[in-house]
């Protein structure tokens, strides 16, 4: 493990992640969708609406990877690489 736990988690799920993305793409290509449950003041039962989350966000959430922390780690990795290359 490194100092980048979210990146480490993501790398552990490489093939699973690809399979999930392919499945989501298949759903969309075949007229299916992913929906969020929404509460309505006017209905007794909640309704649904198409999710606004990106496919990547859904996959990361499923895998237990914190998307915000992942982005921070990626930026730290890039900063470290730039520093190692003598760039500012």
Secondary structure as GFF3:
##gff-version 3
##sequence-region A 1 88
A	DSSP	alpha_helix	5	12	.	.	.	ID=ss1
A	DSSP	alpha_helix	14	29	.	.	.	ID=ss2
A	DSSP	beta_strand	35	38	.	.	.	ID=ss3
A	DSSP	beta_strand	47	50	.	.	.	ID=ss4
A	DSSP	alpha_helix	55	63	.	.	.	ID=ss5
A	DSSP	alpha_helix	67	84	.	.	.	ID=ss6
###
